[in-house]
Structures are given as structure tokens and as C-alpha cells.
Amino acid sequence: MTTRANSNTLPTLLRHPAGSLATATALALAALTGLGAGKAQAQTPVATVPIVDEVPFIVSPDNVTLEMLRIASVGAKDHVIDLGSGDGRIITTAAKRFGATGLGVEIDPSLVEKSRKIAAEAGVGDKVEFRIQDLFTTDLSKATVITMYLLPDFNMRLRPSILALKPGTRIVSHDWDMGEWKPDQTTVLSVPDKQVGREKSSKVHFWTVPAQVAGLWCGAGPLGSYSLRLTQNFQEVTGTLQRRERRWPITGRMQGPTLATEETAVGSLVLERDGQALRLAGGKGPVALAKGTSFTAAKGSDCGKGGKA
Ligand SMILES: C[S@@+](CC[C@H](N)C(=O)[O-])C[C@H]1O[C@@H](n2cnc3c(N)ncnc32)[C@H](O)[C@@H]1O
């Protein structure tokens, strides 16, 4: 790691006199800040910045740190993991201000040491842990909330592991998104003293890991003559509700394990992925009256007689 910043100050490239690591860091910095990486890279548009193997240390300012924790509704029941935890401010704040437990993983040992000291001084040393660890080999399964301030390429490399986490796990990223997986919410914050990038603002993106619901689902009990065929693109769901020869188009959105559909001619549905079933948890209209009934994943290519699909 070559670049260090004091709180909210412009990072400087310090350690590597020349060579590929310095160049990689400069490119990383350029991408992180949205700036060109100086004269040598003046012709390199940020959009074509190649895959880089490191992210410079730049802190999330206090108002951004607070918004990252607020947007994810962090509370005392949460376990927050910060990927690339820097000086540990996100994890320490999550514990101190919101009562959460947390883990920060960071490749720079001096930053880990600093984080432990700051957390101890803040009186939350027993609620948080900081490890010298590569974020790509970190077990994320215990996280209820994951925070990150990395680079676009890092976010994209993490995306498959994040999407495989327990539905409902909340994800927050400072400034960078995750490509076609659009955020559920984005806040733009004024950061007048932001000394990196052209914009005097930061974006905070928020996602909830969606359950997988694509496929054919067959109704049971009072919904025995119904079937649901769903297609999913991250949290966006489209499909068809069918009863015998009648079909109603479905459009809906996942929030963690829950699919909420828009109104159709037969009302709206709220369905929850519950193990191998999709349980009707609510909604409005005649189908929703069967609340509590489940659809189960089809074993073949149709549901048999009633809800043929
Ligand atoms: C932009 S800073 C963000 C620091 C902190 N999360 C914050 O928002 O204030 C990114 C941090 O990620 C760390 N980092 C980069 N690559 C890493 C890796 N592969 N594993 C763990 N940490 C990494 C860097 O050392 C740096 O401290």
C-alpha cells in the first residue's frame, strides 16, 4: 500500500519511486477519486482503468460513515463487516454509536494496529475485531451488514460472493456501485472538504441481498389450481401467475427474502422465500386471501393439471 491520507486529506503517492506497483496505485487512486492519475496517465480515461490489485487508503468522512450505517439501519443486533477497514472508523462507529458488533479486515498491518487502538480508546474494544486479512478470502457469512469503500473492479469481483449470502444481508458501498445490480437506494452527500475527485460530494449505495425465486412454482391447498413462473434480474422480478387457461403478468421486487408484486387484475401478492417454498405472506385481492398457503418449486416442467404452466 503506497498511499496514505490523514482524515479527509488528499492522499499522496509516497513509497514506490517507480514501476508497476506505483502505476497500479496511481491508477487505483485515479479510479477511486474520479481524477486522472497525474500527467503520466493523463491520456488514460478512468473508464478504461485496468484491473488493479490494490486500493489506496482514503477515509470515509464522518458524515459519509454515519450515512453508511444509517442507510443500512445498523442496530444492536447487527454484525458489520468492513472490507478494507482502513483506520477502523466504520466498525468503531457502528459499535460506539449503534451498538453493533463488527469485524474489519485490512491488509495493512499498521492500519489494523491503529484501528485496535482507536476502538479500545472508544471503549468498544470488546465489541469489534480487526484482522490483517485479504478481503477476498474473508468469510462473509456472519455479516448482517457489509460496508466497503473500494474500487469498481473490487466491487464487481465481490459481487458473486455477496449475492450468495443469506437473503436480507445489507450491503453499503461508498461511491462505487455494482454494475447491473442496481442499488435499492442511493444517497448523495455534500462533502465540501472532499479533497479527492472533482465532485464535492459522496454517494452512498445500498442493496439488500435478494433471495433467488426464478423458476416455476406450483400452488397448493386453496391455490392448488395456480402456478407462478418467475424470471429474476437481481432484485427485479417479472413473470406470470396462471390459473388453468388464465394468465396475469407479474412485476415485482425482491427485498431480501420477500417478493412484493405490483397490482394485477387479481390484486397484489407478497411472497416470502421460505426454504424450498414461496409462502404467500400478504397482499391485496382475491388470491391474497389464501395468505399462509405456499407455492413449491415444480419438480418437472409443469405443475400438473390445475396450475399448468
Ligand atoms: C479507500 S480505503 C477505505 C477505508 C475505510 N473502509 C473507510 O471507508 O474509511 C480502502 C482500504 O482497503 C484496504 N485494502 C485494499 N485491498 C485490500 C485487500 N485485498 N484486503 C484487505 N484490505 C484491502 C486498503 O489498505 C485501504 O485501507
Ligand as a Chemical Component Dictionary entry (heavy atoms), coordinates in Angstrom:
data_LIG
# 
_chem_comp.id                   LIG 
_chem_comp.type                 NON-POLYMER 
_chem_comp.pdbx_formal_charge   0 
_chem_comp.three_letter_code    LIG 
# 
loop_
_chem_comp_atom.comp_id 
_chem_comp_atom.atom_id 
_chem_comp_atom.alt_atom_id 
_chem_comp_atom.type_symbol 
_chem_comp_atom.charge 
_chem_comp_atom.model_Cartn_x 
_chem_comp_atom.model_Cartn_y 
_chem_comp_atom.model_Cartn_z 
_chem_comp_atom.pdbx_ordinal 
LIG C1  C1  C 0  -10.460 3.532  0.462  1  
LIG S1  S1  S 1  -9.872  2.746  1.912  2  
LIG C2  C2  C 0  -11.339 2.646  2.896  3  
LIG C3  C3  C 0  -11.086 2.607  4.390  4  
LIG C4  C4  C 0  -12.359 2.514  5.250  5  
LIG N1  N1  N 0  -13.190 1.399  4.869  6  
LIG C5  C5  C 0  -13.156 3.789  5.143  7  
LIG O1  O1  O 0  -14.173 3.786  4.422  8  
LIG O2  O2  O -1 -12.759 4.794  5.764  9  
LIG C6  C6  C 0  -9.640  1.060  1.329  10 
LIG C7  C7  C 0  -8.854  0.192  2.257  11 
LIG O3  O3  O 0  -8.840  -1.133 1.734  12 
LIG C8  C8  C 0  -7.607  -1.745 2.054  13 
LIG N2  N2  N 0  -7.401  -2.860 1.143  14 
LIG C9  C9  C 0  -7.081  -2.820 -0.174 15 
LIG N3  N3  N 0  -7.026  -4.058 -0.694 16 
LIG C10 C10 C 0  -7.335  -4.924 0.302  17 
LIG C11 C11 C 0  -7.438  -6.336 0.375  18 
LIG N4  N4  N 0  -7.243  -7.117 -0.697 19 
LIG N5  N5  N 0  -7.784  -6.895 1.561  20 
LIG C12 C12 C 0  -7.993  -6.100 2.650  21 
LIG N6  N6  N 0  -7.884  -4.747 2.634  22 
LIG C13 C13 C 0  -7.573  -4.159 1.479  23 
LIG C14 C14 C 0  -6.625  -0.615 1.874  24 
LIG O4  O4  O 0  -5.410  -0.863 2.580  25 
LIG C15 C15 C 0  -7.401  0.583  2.423  26 
LIG O5  O5  O 0  -7.120  0.795  3.777  27 
# 
loop_
_chem_comp_bond.comp_id 
_chem_comp_bond.atom_id_1 
_chem_comp_bond.atom_id_2 
_chem_comp_bond.value_order 
_chem_comp_bond.pdbx_ordinal 
LIG C1  S1  SING 1  
LIG S1  C2  SING 2  
LIG S1  C6  SING 3  
LIG C2  C3  SING 4  
LIG C3  C4  SING 5  
LIG C4  N1  SING 6  
LIG C4  C5  SING 7  
LIG C5  O1  DOUB 8  
LIG C5  O2  SING 9  
LIG C6  C7  SING 10 
LIG C7  O3  SING 11 
LIG C7  C15 SING 12 
LIG O3  C8  SING 13 
LIG C8  N2  SING 14 
LIG C8  C14 SING 15 
LIG N2  C9  SING 16 
LIG N2  C13 SING 17 
LIG C9  N3  DOUB 18 
LIG N3  C10 SING 19 
LIG C10 C11 SING 20 
LIG C10 C13 DOUB 21 
LIG C11 N4  SING 22 
LIG C11 N5  DOUB 23 
LIG N5  C12 SING 24 
LIG C12 N6  DOUB 25 
LIG N6  C13 SING 26 
LIG C14 O4  SING 27 
LIG C14 C15 SING 28 
LIG C15 O5  SING 29 
# 
